[in-house]
Amino acid sequence: MVNLSKEEIIKLLKSSLKVSLIVGTVLSLVNQPSLIFNFSADTTQLIKIFFNYLIPLLVSAYSRFSLLNEISKKEINYKNE
């Protein structure tokens, strides 16, 4: 497991949030264009848009932390050889 400082975690989450904003906006424009341009939505549509942003955020953050964890494991294995 990677030991990250609070600042490093915040930096990773901020970069994941940037990815989420871009991907979520593109997904929302593709999947809900009438909602975006007409500014009318019901609860179901708002939930869909929320998940358009949440899922990329979670995937991006998970990917970044997993990659750091793998790098850390390889560094430990390299040092033990």
C-alpha positions in Angstrom: 0.0 0.0 0.0 1.2 3.4 -0.9 1.7 5.9 1.9 0.6 9.3 0.5 0.6 12.6 2.3 -2.7 14.5 2.6 -1.4 17.0 0.0 -0.6 14.2 -2.5 -4.1 12.7 -2.0 -5.7 16.0 -2.6 -3.6 16.6 -5.7 -4.7 13.2 -7.1 -8.3 13.8 -6.3 -8.2 17.3 -7.9 -6.8 15.8 -11.1 -9.4 13.1 -11.0 -12.1 15.8 -10.6 -10.8 17.6 -13.7 -11.1 14.4 -15.7 -14.6 13.8 -14.3 -15.7 17.3 -15.3 -14.6 16.9 -18.9 -15.9 13.3 -19.3 -19.1 14.0 -17.4 -19.8 17.1 -19.5 -19.2 15.2 -22.8 -21.4 12.3 -21.6 -24.2 14.7 -20.5 -24.1 16.5 -23.9 -24.2 13.3 -25.8 -26.9 11.5 -23.6 -29.0 14.5 -22.4 -28.7 17.3 -25.0 -32.3 18.4 -24.8 -32.0 18.7 -21.0 -28.8 20.8 -21.3 -30.1 23.2 -23.9 -33.7 23.5 -22.7 -32.9 23.7 -19.0 -35.8 21.5 -18.0 -35.2 18.3 -16.0 -37.0 15.9 -13.8 -35.4 14.0 -10.9 -34.5 11.0 -13.0 -32.6 13.1 -15.6 -30.7 14.9 -12.8 -29.7 11.6 -11.3 -28.4 10.4 -14.7 -26.4 13.6 -15.0 -25.0 13.2 -11.5 -23.8 9.7 -12.4 -22.3 11.1 -15.6 -19.9 12.9 -13.3 -19.6 10.5 -10.4 -18.6 7.4 -12.3 -15.6 9.0 -14.2 -14.5 10.6 -10.9 -14.4 7.2 -9.2 -12.8 5.4 -12.1 -10.1 8.0 -12.5 -9.3 8.1 -8.7 -9.3 4.3 -8.5 -7.0 4.0 -11.5 -4.5 6.6 -10.2 -4.4 5.0 -6.7 -4.1 1.5 -8.2 -1.2 2.6 -10.4 0.7 4.2 -7.5 0.1 1.0 -5.5 1.5 -1.2 -8.3 4.5 1.1 -8.7 5.1 1.0 -5.0 5.0 -2.8 -5.0 7.5 -3.1 -7.8 9.8 -0.7 -6.1 9.7 -2.8 -2.9 10.3 -6.0 -4.9 13.2 -4.3 -6.7 14.8 -3.3 -3.4 14.5 -6.8 -2.0 16.3 -8.4 -5.0 
